[in-house]
Amino acid sequence: MKTDLLQMVDNGGCSAKLSPRQLEEFLKYLPLPDDPNILVDIDTHDDAGVYRVNDDLALVFTTDFFPPVCSDPYEFGQIAAANSISDVYAMGGDPVIALNLMMFPASKLPIETLAEILKGGSDMATEAGLRIIGGHTIDDFPPKYGLAVVGYVHPQRIITNAGARPGDSLILTKPVGTGIILAGQKLGLASSEDVSAAKSIMKQLNRSGADIMKKNNIKGATDITGYGLAGHALKMARASHVTINLNMKEVPLIGNTYRLADEGCIPGASFRNLDFAEADTFFGPEMDYNLKMIAFDAQTSGGLLICAPSGTERKIVNELKNAGLTSSSIIGYVTEFNKQYLHLKDA
């Protein structure tokens, strides 16, 4: 009988992250090293760290791992690897090498399950052109998997969450709703079609989006994961000292995400993300509650939020769609700071 990993967890994928409020408190105690070659550190809560090797080469370094987000071990490995690699793409880098990070309950699961998780991760890494050259495993329950990834980027071509500028349009490359759909699956309310669509999106690498960002000389971007669309947009706004305006009516949704939210399939991570962002967010008059909670839905291996200079947004969206990111949409814009960092509306 095949192992059903989803039955082992209460919160899987990026929904299992520490709340952003707790993380901010924790990071206060982490000393920042003083090194002129550190080009991006934790100061702006960016997607990855960047270290300059010489005038033409910098290393992008990131790590991510989490408990199962789906039932099948092979698919779990694929999704966890895609999610781990995504941070390098979000910074404009090319992933090069990685190490496996595996926490596995050896007395509770057959070794074949571990092999399937690693095979999924390996196949996704191969698709990304990434070489996994080792790793580390401990005995732990429930299982958790991810990668520590190193990528290359030119020091003058780093894309950061501090790169949003007034006048930019905001493009989202993948639809949202993975957290809500997976919550609906556990409650028996999500259709198999919606679950399949969510898994397909989570397994989709952000490589083509990164290639298009580099081609168009994009300066500001982030990927959407555990803090939801609104949470990551807020972090970008803070890092860039601007106001980000999002129109939730323009945000593409996976399948029946809205209906599932209306039926109460809202994970706890959404409320934690809202609690973190609420004081810095202006909500439009009579904001639709379901769309509000969808904005804070924790995404696993979500899309890129790209800051496109005015006049380039339509061209970039067309390029993204032609590259297979067919849900790519313009969902908002950037202005000078206006009282609060994030303005969220549904009209």
ROFI-734218 format. One record per residue: residue number from 0; residue in one letter; chain; x, y, z of N, C-alpha, C in turn. Coordinates in steps of 0.05 Angstrom, whole numbers, plus 5000, padded with zeros to 4 digits. Layout:
resi  resn  chain  n.u  n.v  n.w  ca.u  ca.v  ca.w  c.u  c.v  c.w
NUM  a  A  X  Y  Z  X  Y  Z  X  Y  Z
...
END
This chain:
resi  resn  chain  n.u  n.v  n.w  ca.u  ca.v  ca.w  c.u  c.v  c.w
0  m  A  5017  4976  5000  5000  5000  5000  5018  5025  5000
1  k  A  5012  5044  4982  5028  5068  4979  5024  5087  5003
2  t  A  5046  5099  5012  5045  5118  5034  5030  5143  5026
3  d  A  5012  5152  5044  4998  5177  5040  5010  5197  5059
4  l  A  5028  5213  5049  5043  5232  5066  5026  5254  5078
5  l  A  5004  5261  5064  4988  5284  5073  4973  5277  5099
6  q  A  4970  5252  5105  4956  5244  5129  4974  5248  5154
7  m  A  5000  5254  5149  5019  5256  5172  5022  5285  5182
8  v  A  5009  5304  5169  5014  5332  5176  4989  5348  5180
9  d  A  4990  5368  5198  4968  5387  5201  4973  5411  5181
10  n  A  4998  5420  5179  5005  5441  5161  5028  5433  5144
11  g  A  5023  5431  5117  5044  5423  5099  5053  5446  5081
12  g  A  5075  5442  5067  5085  5462  5049  5092  5487  5063
13  c  A  5090  5510  5050  5098  5536  5061  5078  5545  5082
14  s  A  5055  5532  5086  5037  5539  5108  5049  5532  5135
15  a  A  5070  5516  5135  5083  5508  5160  5104  5528  5169
16  k  A  5109  5549  5153  5129  5569  5161  5122  5582  5187
17  l  A  5143  5591  5201  5139  5608  5224  5124  5633  5215
18  s  A  5106  5643  5232  5091  5667  5224  5110  5690  5218
19  p  A  5103  5708  5199  5121  5730  5193  5127  5748  5217
20  r  A  5107  5751  5235  5111  5767  5259  5132  5755  5277
21  q  A  5130  5728  5281  5149  5714  5297  5177  5715  5285
22  l  A  5178  5712  5258  5204  5713  5244  5217  5740  5248
23  e  A  5203  5761  5245  5215  5788  5249  5226  5791  5277
24  e  A  5212  5780  5297  5222  5781  5324  5247  5765  5327
25  f  A  5247  5741  5315  5270  5723  5317  5295  5736  5303
26  l  A  5291  5749  5280  5314  5760  5265  5328  5783  5280
27  k  A  5314  5795  5299  5327  5816  5315  5352  5806  5330
28  y  A  5352  5780  5335  5374  5768  5351  5396  5756  5333
29  l  A  5393  5758  5307  5412  5747  5289  5432  5769  5281
30  p  A  5457  5767  5289  5476  5789  5282  5482  5790  5252
31  l  A  5485  5814  5241  5491  5817  5213  5521  5820  5210
32  p  A  5533  5803  5193  5562  5805  5189  5569  5830  5174
33  d  A  5593  5841  5179  5602  5865  5165  5622  5857  5144
34  d  A  5613  5855  5119  5630  5846  5097  5621  5860  5072
35  p  A  5639  5876  5059  5630  5891  5035  5622  5873  5012
36  n  A  5629  5848  5013  5622  5830  4991  5594  5818  4994
37  i  A  5582  5823  5018  5554  5814  5021  5536  5835  5008
38  l  A  5524  5828  4986  5508  5847  4970  5479  5847  4978
39  v  A  5469  5825  4988  5441  5823  4998  5442  5805  5022
40  d  A  5432  5816  5045  5430  5800  5070  5402  5799  5080
41  i  A  5398  5793  5105  5370  5790  5115  5357  5817  5121
42  d  A  5371  5839  5118  5361  5865  5125  5334  5872  5113
43  t  A  5331  5865  5087  5306  5870  5073  5288  5846  5070
44  h  A  5295  5824  5084  5279  5799  5083  5275  5790  5054
45  d  A  5297  5791  5039  5295  5784  5011  5294  5753  5008
46  d  A  5292  5744  4982  5288  5716  4977  5313  5699  4983
47  a  A  5337  5711  4980  5362  5696  4983  5384  5716  4991
48  g  A  5406  5705  5000  5430  5721  5005  5447  5721  4980
49  v  A  5462  5743  4976  5480  5745  4953  5508  5754  4962
50  y  A  5528  5739  4953  5556  5745  4961  5573  5748  4936
51  r  A  5587  5771  4934  5604  5777  4911  5630  5762  4913
52  v  A  5637  5747  4891  5662  5733  4889  5683  5751  4875
53  n  A  5675  5764  4853  5692  5783  4839  5673  5802  4824
54  d  A  5685  5818  4807  5669  5839  4793  5648  5827  4774
55  d  A  5652  5802  4766  5634  5790  4747  5617  5767  4758
56  l  A  5621  5760  4783  5607  5736  4793  5599  5740  4823
57  a  A  5574  5734  4828  5564  5733  4856  5549  5707  4860
58  l  A  5549  5698  4884  5535  5673  4891  5508  5680  4904
59  v  A  5487  5667  4894  5460  5669  4907  5457  5644  4924
60  f  A  5451  5647  4949  5450  5624  4967  5424  5624  4982
61  t  A  5410  5602  4981  5383  5600  4994  5378  5572  5004
62  t  A  5359  5569  5022  5350  5543  5031  5321  5543  5037
63  d  A  5308  5521  5034  5279  5518  5041  5273  5489  5044
64  f  A  5256  5483  5063  5246  5456  5066  5220  5457  5082
65  f  A  5203  5436  5079  5177  5436  5093  5165  5408  5094
66  p  A  5144  5405  5110  5130  5379  5111  5114  5374  5086
67  p  A  5104  5350  5082  5089  5344  5057  5066  5362  5051
68  v  A  5063  5368  5025  5041  5385  5016  5022  5369  4999
69  c  A  5029  5343  4995  5012  5326  4979  5016  5297  4988
70  s  A  5000  5279  4978  5001  5251  4987  5024  5235  4976
71  d  A  5031  5240  4951  5050  5223  4937  5079  5232  4943
72  p  A  5096  5213  4951  5124  5221  4958  5140  5233  4935
73  y  A  5137  5222  4911  5151  5232  4888  5143  5261  4882
74  e  A  5116  5266  4882  5107  5293  4877  5115  5312  4899
75  f  A  5116  5303  4924  5126  5319  4946  5155  5328  4940
76  g  A  5171  5309  4931  5199  5316  4925  5201  5336  4903
77  q  A  5184  5333  4882  5184  5352  4860  5177  5380  4870
78  i  A  5155  5382  4885  5145  5408  4894  5165  5422  4913
79  a  A  5176  5406  4932  5195  5418  4951  5220  5428  4937
80  a  A  5229  5413  4917  5253  5422  4902  5247  5447  4885
81  a  A  5224  5447  4871  5217  5471  4856  5215  5496  4873
82  n  A  5203  5492  4897  5201  5515  4915  5228  5524  4925
83  s  A  5246  5506  4931  5273  5514  4941  5289  5529  4919
84  i  A  5287  5520  4895  5302  5532  4873  5291  5560  4866
85  s  A  5265  5565  4871  5252  5589  4863  5265  5614  4872
86  d  A  5276  5614  4896  5288  5638  4907  5312  5648  4890
87  v  A  5327  5629  4878  5349  5637  4861  5338  5651  4836
88  y  A  5316  5639  4824  5304  5652  4801  5294  5680  4808
89  a  A  5282  5683  4831  5270  5709  4839  5292  5731  4841
90  m  A  5317  5723  4846  5339  5742  4848  5353  5746  4821
91  g  A  5343  5734  4800  5355  5737  4774  5379  5718  4770
92  g  A  5381  5698  4786  5404  5680  4785  5399  5654  4769
93  d  A  5420  5640  4764  5419  5613  4752  5427  5593  4772
94  p  A  5410  5574  4780  5417  5554  4800  5438  5535  4789
95  v  A  5457  5528  4806  5480  5512  4797  5483  5486  4812
96  i  A  5485  5488  4839  5489  5464  4855  5470  5465  4879
97  a  A  5465  5442  4891  5448  5440  4915  5455  5417  4932
98  l  A  5446  5418  4957  5447  5396  4976  5419  5389  4985
99  n  A  5414  5363  4987  5388  5354  4998  5387  5359  5028
100  l  A  5363  5367  5038  5358  5369  5066  5334  5350  5072
101  m  A  5338  5329  5087  5317  5309  5091  5314  5302  5121
102  m  A  5290  5305  5130  5282  5295  5157  5263  5272  5152
103  f  A  5270  5248  5161  5255  5225  5154  5252  5206  5177
104  p  A  5226  5197  5183  5221  5179  5205  5226  5150  5197
105  a  A  5251  5141  5201  5259  5115  5190  5243  5091  5202
106  s  A  5233  5094  5227  5218  5073  5239  5188  5073  5231
107  k  A  5179  5094  5218  5151  5096  5212  5144  5094  5183
108  l  A  5164  5098  5165  5160  5097  5137  5180  5079  5123
109  p  A  5173  5065  5102  5192  5048  5088  5213  5064  5074
110  i  A  5236  5053  5070  5258  5068  5058  5251  5075  5029
111  e  A  5233  5060  5017  5224  5066  4989  5211  5093  4988
112  t  A  5198  5102  5009  5186  5128  5010  5207  5150  5009
113  l  A  5229  5147  5024  5251  5166  5023  5262  5167  4995
114  a  A  5266  5143  4983  5277  5142  4956  5260  5157  4936
115  e  A  5233  5154  4938  5215  5168  4920  5216  5198  4924
116  i  A  5218  5208  4948  5220  5236  4953  5245  5247  4940
117  l  A  5268  5234  4945  5293  5242  4933  5293  5241  4903
118  k  A  5279  5221  4892  5278  5218  4863  5262  5242  4851
119  g  A  5240  5250  4865  5225  5273  4856  5242  5298  4856
120  g  A  5257  5302  4878  5274  5325  4880  5296  5325  4858
121  s  A  5308  5301  4854  5329  5299  4834  5319  5305  4806
122  d  A  5295  5295  4799  5284  5299  4772  5278  5329  4768
123  m  A  5268  5342  4789  5262  5371  4786  5288  5386  4783
124  a  A  5308  5379  4799  5334  5392  4796  5346  5389  4768
125  t  A  5343  5365  4757  5353  5360  4730  5338  5378  4710
126  e  A  5312  5381  4714  5297  5399  4696  5307  5427  4698
127  a  A  5316  5435  4722  5326  5463  4726  5356  5466  4718
128  g  A  5369  5444  4710  5397  5445  4703  5415  5446  4728
129  l  A  5405  5436  4750  5418  5438  4776  5430  5411  4783
130  r  A  5453  5412  4796  5466  5387  4804  5464  5384  4835
131  i  A  5452  5363  4844  5451  5357  4873  5476  5340  4879
132  i  A  5493  5351  4897  5519  5338  4901  5522  5326  4930
133  g  A  5501  5324  4944  5502  5312  4971  5478  5321  4988
134  g  A  5482  5320  5014  5460  5329  5032  5463  5319  5060
135  h  A  5442  5321  5075  5442  5313  5103  5414  5303  5111
136  t  A  5414  5281  5126  5389  5269  5134  5389  5264  5164
137  i  A  5366  5270  5177  5363  5263  5205  5337  5248  5209
138  d  A  5334  5233  5231  5310  5218  5237  5290  5237  5250
139  d  A  5268  5242  5238  5249  5261  5249  5221  5256  5238
140  f  A  5201  5262  5253  5173  5259  5245  5158  5286  5249
141  p  A  5141  5294  5229  5136  5281  5203  5159  5287  5184
142  p  A  5159  5273  5161  5181  5278  5142  5181  5307  5132
143  k  A  5205  5316  5125  5208  5343  5114  5230  5342  5093
144  y  A  5227  5358  5072  5247  5356  5051  5250  5384  5037
145  g  A  5274  5389  5028  5280  5413  5013  5309  5413  5004
146  l  A  5318  5436  4995  5345  5438  4985  5359  5463  4996
147  a  A  5385  5462  4998  5402  5486  5000  5414  5490  4973
148  v  A  5410  5514  4961  5416  5518  4933  5436  5541  4930
149  v  A  5455  5538  4912  5474  5559  4904  5470  5565  4875
150  g  A  5468  5591  4869  5465  5599  4841  5486  5621  4834
151  y  A  5488  5627  4808  5506  5648  4799  5489  5672  4790
152  v  A  5499  5696  4794  5487  5721  4784  5510  5741  4780
153  h  A  5507  5759  4761  5526  5781  4758  5520  5801  4779
154  p  A  5540  5812  4793  5535  5831  4815  5519  5856  4806
155  q  A  5520  5863  4781  5505  5887  4772  5477  5879  4761
156  r  A  5469  5854  4762  5444  5846  4751  5426  5831  4771
157  i  A  5431  5837  4797  5415  5824  4818  5387  5837  4818
158  i  A  5367  5820  4820  5339  5829  4823  5332  5826  4852
159  t  A  5321  5847  4864  5316  5846  4893  5287  5855  4899
160  n  A  5278  5849  4924  5252  5860  4932  5253  5889  4940
161  a  A  5278  5901  4939  5281  5930  4944  5281  5945  4917
162  g  A  5275  5932  4895  5277  5945  4869  5251  5956  4858
163  a  A  5229  5956  4874  5204  5968  4864  5206  5998  4863
164  r  A  5197  6010  4841  5198  6039  4837  5171  6051  4830
165  p  A  5165  6075  4839  5139  6087  4832  5136  6088  4802
166  g  A  5112  6081  4793  5106  6079  4764  5107  6051  4754
167  d  A  5120  6032  4768  5121  6005  4759  5094  5992  4760
168  s  A  5089  5974  4740  5065  5957  4742  5073  5930  4754
169  l  A  5055  5917  4767  5060  5892  4781  5048  5869  4765
170  i  A  5065  5849  4758  5056  5826  4743  5060  5801  4760
171  l  A  5039  5785  4761  5040  5759  4775  5040  5737  4755
172  t  A  5058  5718  4758  5062  5698  4737  5047  5671  4741
173  k  A  5037  5667  4765  5021  5642  4770  4996  5650  4786
174  p  A  4974  5635  4782  4950  5639  4798  4955  5631  4827
175  v  A  4939  5642  4845  4941  5635  4874  4918  5618  4883
176  g  A  4922  5606  4907  4901  5589  4918  4910  5562  4928
177  t  A  4936  5557  4927  4945  5530  4934  4939  5523  4963
178  g  A  4942  5542  4982  4937  5536  5010  4908  5530  5015
179  i  A  4890  5545  5002  4861  5541  5006  4852  5515  4993
180  i  A  4863  5509  4970  4855  5484  4957  4865  5459  4973
181  l  A  4889  5461  4983  4899  5438  4999  4883  5435  5026
182  a  A  4875  5458  5037  4858  5457  5061  4831  5444  5053
183  g  A  4821  5452  5030  4796  5440  5021  4798  5410  5015
184  q  A  4821  5402  5006  4826  5373  5002  4824  5358  5028
185  k  A  4836  5368  5049  4836  5354  5075  4807  5354  5087
186  l  A  4791  5373  5080  4763  5374  5089  4744  5359  5071
187  g  A  4755  5349  5049  4738  5334  5030  4720  5352  5013
188  l  A  4728  5378  5010  4712  5397  4995  4724  5404  4968
189  a  A  4750  5400  4964  4763  5407  4939  4760  5385  4919
190  s  A  4755  5392  4894  4752  5372  4873  4780  5361  4866
191  s  A  4780  5337  4854  4805  5326  4845  4818  5343  4823
192  e  A  4801  5356  4807  4811  5374  4786  4826  5398  4798
193  d  A  4815  5409  4819  4828  5432  4832  4854  5423  4845
194  v  A  4854  5400  4858  4879  5390  4871  4900  5385  4850
195  s  A  4892  5373  4828  4911  5367  4807  4923  5393  4795
196  a  A  4906  5413  4791  4915  5438  4781  4934  5452  4800
197  a  A  4928  5451  4826  4946  5463  4846  4974  5449  4846
198  k  A  4974  5423  4844  4999  5408  4844  5015  5414  4819
199  s  A  5001  5416  4796  5015  5423  4771  5028  5450  4773
200  i  A  5015  5469  4784  5026  5496  4787  5050  5496  4807
201  m  A  5048  5481  4828  5070  5480  4847  5094  5466  4836
202  k  A  5090  5449  4816  5113  5435  4804  5125  5451  4781
203  q  A  5113  5473  4774  5123  5489  4752  5146  5508  4761
204  l  A  5169  5504  4749  5192  5521  4756  5187  5550  4747
205  n  A  5200  5568  4762  5199  5596  4755  5222  5604  4736
206  r  A  5234  5585  4723  5257  5590  4705  5250  5609  4682
207  s  A  5228  5602  4668  5221  5619  4645  5214  5647  4653
208  g  A  5201  5651  4676  5196  5678  4686  5222  5692  4692
209  a  A  5241  5678  4704  5267  5691  4710  5282  5699  4684
210  d  A  5280  5682  4664  5294  5688  4639  5282  5714  4626
211  i  A  5255  5716  4628  5242  5740  4617  5249  5765  4633
212  m  A  5251  5762  4660  5259  5785  4676  5287  5794  4668
213  k  A  5305  5775  4664  5332  5783  4657  5333  5796  4630
214  k  A  5318  5785  4611  5317  5796  4584  5307  5825  4584
215  n  A  5289  5831  4602  5277  5858  4603  5290  5876  4624
216  n  A  5312  5867  4635  5327  5884  4654  5311  5892  4679
217  i  A  5294  5874  4689  5278  5879  4713  5296  5883  4737
218  k  A  5289  5902  4754  5304  5907  4778  5291  5897  4804
219  g  A  5264  5895  4804  5249  5888  4828  5231  5865  4824
220  a  A  5233  5845  4842  5215  5822  4841  5217  5806  4867
221  t  A  5198  5788  4871  5199  5769  4893  5183  5745  4885
222  d  A  5187  5723  4898  5168  5701  4893  5148  5698  4915
223  i  A  5125  5687  4909  5103  5686  4928  5101  5659  4941
224  t  A  5107  5658  4967  5107  5632  4981  5091  5635  5007
225  g  A  5104  5629  5030  5089  5625  5054  5074  5648  5066
226  y  A  5082  5673  5059  5068  5696  5070  5046  5707  5052
227  g  A  5040  5692  5031  5018  5699  5014  5025  5723  4996
228  l  A  5008  5727  4976  5012  5749  4957  5015  5776  4972
229  a  A  4996  5781  4990  4997  5807  5004  5021  5809  5023
230  g  A  5028  5788  5036  5051  5789  5055  5077  5794  5041
231  h  A  5081  5781  5018  5106  5785  5003  5106  5813  4990
232  a  A  5083  5822  4981  5081  5849  4969  5088  5870  4991
233  l  A  5078  5865  5015  5085  5884  5037  5115  5884  5042
234  k  A  5127  5861  5043  5156  5860  5047  5171  5876  5025
235  m  A  5162  5873  5000  5174  5887  4978  5170  5918  4982
236  a  A  5146  5926  4990  5140  5954  4993  5158  5966  5015
237  r  A  5161  5951  5037  5178  5961  5059  5207  5964  5050
238  a  A  5217  5943  5036  5245  5943  5027  5250  5965  5007
239  s  A  5230  5972  4991  5233  5992  4970  5224  6020  4979
240  h  A  5211  6022  5002  5201  6048  5013  5181  6060  4994
241  v  A  5162  6044  4985  5140  6052  4967  5114  6041  4977
242  t  A  5092  6049  4963  5066  6036  4969  5059  6018  4945
243  i  A  5052  5994  4951  5043  5975  4930  5013  5973  4931
244  n  A  5001  5976  4908  4972  5975  4904  4964  5950  4890
245  l  A  4948  5933  4902  4939  5908  4890  4909  5908  4886
246  n  A  4900  5900  4863  4872  5896  4857  4866  5867  4856
247  m  A  4853  5856  4877  4848  5828  4879  4829  5817  4857
248  k  A  4814  5835  4845  4796  5826  4823  4812  5818  4798
249  e  A  4837  5828  4797  4854  5822  4774  4873  5798  4779
250  v  A  4873  5788  4804  4891  5766  4811  4879  5739  4801
251  p  A  4894  5724  4785  4884  5698  4775  4883  5678  4798
252  l  A  4862  5663  4799  4857  5643  4820  4857  5615  4808
253  i  A  4866  5595  4823  4866  5568  4814  4837  5557  4818
254  g  A  4826  5547  4797  4800  5533  4799  4779  5546  4816
255  n  A  4769  5531  4836  4748  5540  4853  4758  5552  4879
256  t  A  4781  5566  4878  4792  5577  4903  4772  5595  4917
257  y  A  4758  5612  4902  4740  5631  4914  4717  5616  4928
258  r  A  4706  5596  4915  4684  5581  4927  4693  5567  4953
259  l  A  4717  5556  4952  4728  5542  4975  4732  5561  4999
260  a  A  4742  5585  4993  4745  5605  5014  4718  5612  5025
261  d  A  4698  5615  5008  4671  5622  5017  4659  5600  5035
262  e  A  4668  5575  5030  4658  5552  5046  4675  5548  5072
263  g  A  4694  5565  5076  4709  5564  5101  4736  5550  5100
264  c  A  4746  5543  5076  4772  5529  5074  4794  5550  5074
265  i  A  4798  5563  5097  4818  5583  5100  4838  5574  5121
266  p  A  4863  5567  5112  4882  5556  5131  4891  5577  5152
267  g  A  4901  5566  5174  4910  5583  5196  4932  5603  5188
268  a  A  4948  5595  5168  4970  5612  5159  4959  5638  5148
269  s  A  4936  5638  5136  4924  5662  5125  4919  5683  5147
270  f  A  4909  5673  5169  4903  5691  5192  4929  5702  5204
271  r  A  4950  5685  5205  4976  5694  5216  4988  5715  5197
272  n  A  4985  5711  5171  4996  5731  5152  4980  5757  5154
273  l  A  4954  5755  5157  4938  5779  5160  4945  5794  5185
274  d  A  4949  5780  5207  4957  5793  5232  4983  5808  5229
275  f  A  5001  5797  5213  5027  5810  5209  5024  5836  5193
276  a  A  5007  5836  5173  5006  5857  5153  4985  5878  5159
277  e  A  4965  5872  5175  4941  5889  5178  4947  5918  5184
278  a  A  4966  5923  5202  4972  5951  5211  4984  5967  5188
279  d  A  4997  5954  5169  5010  5969  5147  4994  5968  5121
280  t  A  4969  5959  5123  4953  5955  5099  4927  5972  5100
281  f  A  4922  5986  5078  4896  5999  5074  4878  5981  5058
282  f  A  4855  5974  5068  4836  5957  5055  4814  5975  5042
283  g  A  4809  5970  5017  4789  5985  5002  4761  5983  5016
284  p  A  4744  6003  5011  4717  6003  5023  4702  5977  5016
285  e  A  4690  5965  5036  4674  5941  5032  4690  5919  5018
286  m  A  4715  5916  5026  4732  5895  5014  4720  5868  5017
287  d  A  4718  5853  4995  4707  5826  4996  4723  5808  5014
288  y  A  4710  5796  5034  4725  5781  5055  4740  5758  5043
289  n  A  4728  5744  5024  4741  5720  5013  4766  5728  4997
290  l  A  4764  5750  4982  4788  5759  4967  4809  5769  4986
291  k  A  4801  5781  5007  4820  5791  5028  4836  5767  5039
292  m  A  4822  5745  5045  4836  5722  5057  4852  5707  5035
293  i  A  4843  5708  5011  4859  5696  4989  4885  5711  4985
294  a  A  4884  5737  4989  4909  5753  4987  4930  5744  5007
295  f  A  4921  5734  5030  4940  5725  5050  4944  5695  5052
296  d  A  4932  5681  5032  4935  5652  5031  4964  5644  5026
297  a  A  4975  5627  5044  5003  5618  5041  5005  5601  5015
298  q  A  5023  5609  4998  5028  5594  4973  5053  5577  4976
299  t  A  5052  5554  4964  5076  5537  4962  5085  5537  4933
300  s  A  5110  5543  4928  5122  5544  4902  5104  5561  4883
301  g  A  5099  5586  4893  5082  5604  4878  5097  5618  4856
302  g  A  5084  5637  4843  5095  5651  4821  5113  5675  4829
303  l  A  5122  5689  4809  5138  5713  4813  5121  5738  4812
304  l  A  5126  5757  4830  5114  5783  4829  5135  5802  4818
305  i  A  5130  5812  4793  5150  5826  4778  5143  5856  4776
306  c  A  5162  5873  4781  5159  5902  4778  5168  5910  4750
307  a  A  5148  5916  4733  5154  5923  4705  5152  5953  4701
308  p  A  5174  5965  4691  5172  5994  4686  5149  6001  4667
309  s  A  5138  6025  4672  5115  6034  4657  5120  6033  4627
310  g  A  5101  6021  4612  5104  6019  4583  5115  5992  4574
311  t  A  5125  5976  4593  5136  5950  4585  5118  5927  4594
312  e  A  5098  5933  4610  5082  5912  4624  5068  5893  4604
313  r  A  5055  5905  4583  5040  5888  4564  5058  5869  4549
314  k  A  5081  5880  4540  5101  5864  4526  5111  5841  4543
315  i  A  5116  5847  4568  5127  5826  4586  5105  5805  4592
316  v  A  5081  5813  4596  5059  5794  4600  5057  5775  4575
317  n  A  5058  5786  4552  5056  5770  4527  5079  5750  4526
318  e  A  5103  5759  4533  5126  5741  4533  5123  5719  4553
319  l  A  5113  5725  4577  5108  5705  4597  5087  5684  4588
320  k  A  5066  5694  4576  5045  5675  4567  5056  5658  4545
321  n  A  5072  5669  4527  5083  5653  4505  5103  5632  4515
322  a  A  5114  5638  4539  5134  5619  4551  5120  5598  4568
323  g  A  5093  5598  4569  5078  5577  4583  5066  5586  4609
324  l  A  5072  5611  4618  5060  5621  4642  5034  5636  4634
325  t  A  5014  5620  4627  4990  5629  4614  4972  5646  4632
326  s  A  4975  5644  4658  4958  5660  4676  4970  5687  4683
327  s  A  4993  5694  4672  5007  5719  4678  4988  5742  4675
328  s  A  4987  5760  4695  4968  5782  4695  4980  5807  4708
329  i  A  4971  5830  4699  4978  5855  4713  4958  5859  4736
330  i  A  4968  5860  4760  4950  5859  4783  4952  5884  4801
331  g  A  4969  5903  4793  4971  5927  4810  4994  5945  4800
332  y  A  5001  5964  4817  5021  5983  4810  5035  5994  4835
333  v  A  5057  6009  4830  5073  6020  4852  5071  6050  4851
334  t  A  5068  6062  4875  5068  6091  4877  5088  6100  4898
335  e  A  5093  6126  4900  5107  6137  4923  5093  6128  4948
336  f  A  5108  6127  4971  5096  6118  4996  5072  6137  5003
337  n  A  5050  6124  5009  5025  6139  5014  5012  6128  5040
338  k  A  5021  6137  5063  5010  6131  5089  5014  6102  5098
339  q  A  5008  6082  5080  5012  6054  5087  5026  6040  5064
340  y  A  5041  6019  5071  5057  6006  5051  5041  5990  5030
341  l  A  5018  5980  5039  5002  5963  5021  4974  5973  5019
342  h  A  4964  5977  4995  4936  5984  4990  4923  5960  4976
343  l  A  4903  5949  4988  4890  5925  4978  4861  5932  4971
344  k  A  4852  5926  4946  4825  5932  4939  4814  5910  4921
345  d  A  4788  5911  4915  4776  5890  4899  4759  5902  4876
346  a  A  4767  5926  4867  4752  5939  4846  4771  5956  4829
END
